[in-house]
Amino acid sequence: RHLVAGREVKTDVSSRVESPKLWKLLPGVLSEEDVDKLLQAPDAATKLGCRDKAMLELLYATGLRVSELVNLRIRDVNLETGFLRCTGKGSKERIVPVGGHARTAIGQYLDARGPHAGADFLFITGRRKPMSRINFWKRLRRYARAAGISQDVYSHLLRHSFATHLLSRGADLRIVQEMLGHADISTTQIYTHVDHQRLKAIHKSFHPRA
């Protein structure tokens, strides 16, 4: 193109050459064992620990973005039916199922926190202010260290783990896309590559001629 622009050559021979595809960076994922350790780290006997356990359980159970998690209102979660409503990117609403463990943890948290005194946010601080993303991230890091997890743990890691564990157990890709709130299924497909990496690691570890 430079030579054509400078009139050194008449034909751009590179116009028919396809650019190489860039490598996709695969998201980090926690093992199911490390997820269990993390979810058991908060002390549910305390009010704050009860809240934090509910937040972690819900984050892993639904694959919500942390911004969606901290913006949930009490009215958005229906423990009886086991569904929640959240607003994602582009102000798009979606309905996500909530598993039994998360529903139990949320119920215990609501009982422990008592009357919400007009605060309609689901997760609030000790000062009855909405939980912030930074505050939650700091507590998450603390629980990861307490659980002995050497991997760098951040909020989105539980979202990655949610999707990967569902797909590895046979969940339909379209359903996972809907629960994650992805507009394009190609965004969800990256989690199938994560699982392929896991299969490759297993093959290398156990096959005699790997």
Secondary structure by P-SEA (a helix, b strand, c coil): ccccccccccccccccccccccccbbbbbbcaaaaaaaaaccccccaaaaaaaaaaaaaaaccccaaaaaacccccccccccbbbbbccccbbbbbbbcaaaaaaaaaaaaaacccccccccccccccccccaaaaaaaaaaaaaaaccccccccaaaaaaaaaaaaaacccaaaaaaaaccccccccaaaaaaaaaaaaaaaaaccccc
